[in-house]
Amino acid sequence: IEEWNGARKTATLVIAADSVRKSALRFTLLSRRILDAFVPEGFPSSVTPDYAPFQIWDSLQGLSTYIRTMLSTQALLTAFGVGEKSATVIGATFQWFLRDLTGMLGGLVFTFYQGSNLDSNAKMWRLVADLMNDIGMLTDLISPLFPSAFPFIVCFGSLSRSVSGVASGATRAALTQHFALQSNAADISAKEGSQETVATVVGMALGMVLARVTTGHPTAIWFCFLSLTFFHMYANYRAVICLSLNTLNFERSWILLSHYMESLPVISPKQVSDLEHVLPLWMTRSSSLHRRVSLGVRICSLDEDDTMKMSSLVTSYYHEGKYLPIVGKKKIRVIMHRDSTAADVLQAYIHSLVLAKLEGVKYDDRSIHSESRSWMQQNYSDFILKLQSSSWRTERLSAPSVAWKANWFSNTSADKDD
């Protein structure tokens, strides 16, 4: 009889006719108990394969952050007037309050504009969050150099860190759900807290030593800070490219569909992760067709030409459909039906990608819809089944929720749109 704890064997029990021999791996058991304080129960079988490499790089970037925090905090307190006789308590308190207020308002505004987009682009926003955190630390470090502009600098730094906090927390929640294979998201989150505590303690200790050694040496402070910042961004990039997310967002859907339409096998999440972009869109030159699709547009935002196209679609191809894809000059605008479901949204997006790919071939506006509908009827179900067999989650499109929907109907005398 073998005893197992998770994926590790801890003891062996051999039962003979007249004896019992037990062999316990005490060192393995001790190391496992220590490890259980920092990794989810049942590790590694209870989490996805990309959990361990991501956590290693994430812990390293966190360590560099806490070391730099000591340097930036020291500079910030100096700028607030700590240690100077001319500084007043009320002045420092007001400046600190203004800094916190700016950060809170910035977080609210950022959540309003980008909150629904964080889940679908977790990789990109993870990098953006850490970049904004680096900018916030940098502003703290330079704040003593510009006393006259100190309030503006410190408020900008607080604004950067508030954006970082919102984006980091939201993307971390999405990644935790991805890692959880046994509905153990809470356990993963708790063990991440243990890992972060160790990184914080070690980072603060090293940061205090570094701050003491570099005191009075501005060149050494800047050299250490910039070196740690470059390492921090490198570690974050390595952590993000380790992730193999199996949800379908805009870009991953396009990568999978383009392979399928070229009669290539459906590729795995790991293979797609090597092809997708993780940097912000303005830093890439990609011209993928998925950027041409606008999902869930408002009817009142259409111009006269697109409105006429919509009217003809309602009375022909999509009379009983749950979406209307309107092919324009620069965009394919998709209007979702009031009764559409998450599955309909995914189908509408895939259909729009097919339209975008066929548009550059040889079809006119009418035949392109006929050809795309024919392709969807023949291949869409097979495409979804192959995605599911390759571990892709196809119950919904990971994208901002469609807020604007419509209802359409027609009769023999006139066409009406609502």
N, C-alpha and C positions, 0 to 999 in steps of 0.2 A: 504494500500500500504506500503510495506516495502522497505527501501533503504539499499542496501548492498555495501560494499567496499571490494572487494576481497571475503574472506570467513567470514567477520564479518558484522553483522547488525548494522547500524549506526543511523537509524531513523525509526519512524513509523508514518504514516499519515492515520488518520481515518476520512473518509468523510461521514457525515450524510446528511439528507435532508436539514437542515437549519444551519449546523455548520461544522467547520473543526477543528479537534484536532490533533496537531502535537507533537510528543514526540521524541526529539532528544537526543541521548546519547552523551552528550558533552564530558564527560571524555573519553569515548571510541574513539570518533573522534580525540581528542587531542593526545591520546596515539598512535593512528594509524598514525597520521601525523609524530610523532617522529620516530615511527618504520619504516615508509616508507623511511627514510634516510639511513637505514641500511639493509633492506631486499628487495628482488625484488618485483616489483609491482605485486599484486595479490597473494602474499604469504599467505598461504602455497600451494594453488592449482596450482601455476605456476611453482613449482619446485618439484623434486622427494622427497619422504618421508625421505630419508637419508640425505637431505641437512642440516636440523637444527642440528641434533646431530654431524654431521661432522664439521659444522662451530663453534659450541661451543667448541669442543676439539681443533680445529685448532686455535681458538682465544686464548685459554689458553696456548697452546704451543708457540704461537707467543709472548705472554706476557712474558713468562719465557725467551725467546730468547733476547728480548730487555733489560730485567733486566741484563742478563749476558753480554750483549754487553758493558755496561758501565764498568764492571770489566775487561773484556779482552782489551778494548780500552785503559783504563788507564795503564794497564801493557805494551801494545804495544808502547804507547807514551813514557813511561819510558825507554823502550829498545831503542827507536830511539834517546834518549838523551835529551828529553825535560826537562828543569830545570837544566841541567848540563852545566857548563861554558866551558868544554872541547869539547862539541859537536859543529859541524859546520853545517851550513845550507846546503852547497853543499853535504856533506856526507849523511845527512838525506834525502835530495831530491833524491839522486841517489838510496839509499836503497828503498825509497818509489816507485820510478819508476821501479826498478827491481822487486819489489813485485807485482805491477800491471801488468807488462809485463808477468810475469810467469803465473798469473791468466788468462790473456786473451789467451795465447797460450794453456794453459791447457783446457780451455773451448772449443777451436777449435778442439783439439785432441779428447776430450770426445764426442763432437757432431759428429765427423767423424765416430767413432767406435760404438757409442750406440744411435745415434739420432733416427734411425728407430725403435728401440726397446722400446722407452719410452712410446709410446701410448698403446702398447699391454700389458705392465706390469706396469700400472700406480700405482697400490698399492705398489708394491715392490720398485719402483724407488722413490716413495714419501718418504718412510722410509729411503732409501739410501741417498736421498738428505739431509734430516735432520741429519742423522748420520755424513755425511761429513761436514755439517755446524758446528756440535759440535766439530769435530776434528779440524777444522779451528780455532774456538774460544779457544780450549785448547792449541794449539800451540802459539797463541798470549799471553796467560796467562803465559806460561813457558818461553817465549822468553827472559825476563830479567835475567833468571837464568843461561843462557848459552851464554854469550856475544861473545865468539869466534865463535860459530856456529850460531849466530843470522841471517845472510843472508839466510842460508839454512832452518832454522826453519820458518822464516817469509814467504819465498817463498813456502814452503810446505803448510803452512796455507792458503795462497792465492790460491794455486792450489786446495785445498779441497773446499774452498768456491766457486770457479768458477764452479766446478763440481756440487756443490749444487745448484747454481743459474740456470744452464742449466736444470738440472733434475727437479727442483722445478717448474720452469716456464713452461716447456713442459707438465708435468703431471697436473699442474693446468689448463692448457688450455683443456686437455682431460676431466678432471673432470667437468669443467664448461659446456662443451657440454653435458655431462651426466646429469647434474642437470636441464638443460633447457628443460622444457616440452612445452613451447609456443614460441620457437625460440627467447628466451630472453637471449641469452648468454651474450650480451653486457651489459644488465641491471644487470645481476648477477655479472659480472666482476666489474662493477662500484660500486655496493653495497659492494662487498668484499673489494674494496679500502677504503670505509668508515669505515668498521669494522677494517681493518688493521691500519688505522689512529688513531682510538681510542686506540687500543691495543698498538700502538707505543708510544703515548703520555703518557699513564698510565705506560707503562713499563720503559720509559726513566726517568720519575719522580721517580718511585720506585728505579730504578737503580742508580740515582744520590744520593738518600738518602743512599742506601746500600753502595755505593762506599765511601761516606764521613764517614759513621760509621765504616767501616772496614779498613780505611786507617791506615797503620802501623801495622796491625794485619794479617800476612800471613795465620795463621791457620783459622781465621774467613773467609777470602776471599776464601780459598780453600773449606772450608765446605759449604759456600753458593753457590759457583759455582757448585760443584759436586752435591749438593742436587737439584739445579735447573735443572741441566743436566739430572739427572735421571727422574725428573718429566717431562721434555721436551720429552724424548723418550717414556715415558709411555703415555703421552697425544697424541703423534703422532700415537702410536700403536692403541690406542682407536679410534682415528679419522679414521684410515684406515680400521679397522674391521667394522666400521659403514657403509661403502660403499657397496652398492649392485649393481654392474655394470652389465648391461644387454647385453654387447657385448661378442662375442665369441672369446676368445683367446685360446692358446694351452691347458692350464690346464682346463679351464672351459668347453671346448668342450669335453675333455676326461671324466670329471666328469659326464656330461650329457649323453654322449654315454654309459658309463659303467652302469649307472642306466637303461637306455632304453634297453640295451641288456640283462639285468637281469630281464626284464619284470616288471620293477618298473615304477611308474608314472614319467613323466618329472617334475623335481623340479624347483622351482622359483629362480630368481636371489638372493633373500635373503637367501634361503637355500644353494645355491651354495657358497655364500660368507662365510658361516660358515665352509665350507669344504676345500676351496682353501687355498694355502699357500701365506702369504704376506711377509714373510722374504726372504732375498736373497737365491738363490739356494744352495750356499755353506754352509749355516747355517741350512739346512734341510737334512733329511735322506730319503726323499721320493724317491721311485723307480718307479714312475708311468710310464706306457708304453708310454705316450706321449713324453717322453724325447728321445725315440728311433727314432722318426721321424725327418728326415731332409728334409725340403721343399725347392724345387727349387735349386737342386744341379747342378753342371756343369758336362757335359758329360766327359770332359777330366780329371775329378777327379776320375772317376771310374776305378777300377782295371780290369784285364782281365776277371775274373769270373763274375763280375757284368755287364760288357759289353756284354758278351754272353747271360746273362739273359735278358738284355734289348733288344737284337736282337730277341730273341724268343718271347718276349712280343709284340713287334711291329708287328710280323707276325701272332699273334694268338689273344689274348684277347683284346688288346688295339690298334688295327690297326687304328680305326677311333676315338679313344678317345682323350681327351685333357690333359692326364697326364699318366706317366708311373711309378708305384710304384715298386721299385726293393727291394726285401727282401734279406738282407744280414745277416751276422752272428751277427753283433752288432747293425746295423742300418737299417732302412727302408728308402731308398733314393728315393725321388720323383722328377722326371723330368717333368716340366711343358711344355705344348705345346706353340708355339709362338702365337697362336690365343686364348689362354685360357683367360677367364674373371675372375672377382672376385668370381662369383658363382662357377666356375670350381675349383678355388683354395680351397674354403671351401669344396667342394665335394671330392677333392683329399686328403685333410687332414683327413676327416672323414673316407674315404676308407682306408687310411693308418692305422688309429687307429683300424679299424676292422681287418685288416691284422695282426697287432701287437697282438690283443687279440686272434685271431684264431691260431696264430703261436705256442702258447704254449699248444695247445690241442693235435692234432693227425695227422695233415695234412702234406703232403710233399709239395715241392715247387710248383708243378703244380696244385694239387688239392686245395691248399690254395687260389690260385687266382680264381679258379672256384667257390669255396665256398663263397669267399668274394664278388665277382661280383653278385652272386645269392642273397646274403643278401642285397646288395645295391639296386638291382632292386626291391626287395620286400618291403624294409623297409625305404629307404632313404627319399622318398617323405613324407611318414607318419611322420618320425622323424622331418623333417623340419617344417611341419604343426603344430605339437604339440609344438615345440619350439616357433613358432610365437604366438600360443594361450596362451603361458605362459609368454608373454612380452619379449621374447628374440629377438634381432636384428640379422637376418640371411642373410642380404644382402652381407656381406663380413666377412672374417676371420680377426680379429684384430691381425695382425702379421706384421713383416717387409715385405716390398714389395719384390716380387720375381723378382730379377734383371736378372737372367740367365734363358733363355728359349731355346727351341729346336724345330726343325721341323723334322718329320720323315715320310718316305714313303717306299714302297717296290714294287718290281715287280717279275715276275715269275722266273727271272734268278738269281737275287741276291738281298740281302737286303741292303739298304743304310740308313745311319743315318747322320743327319746334326746337 
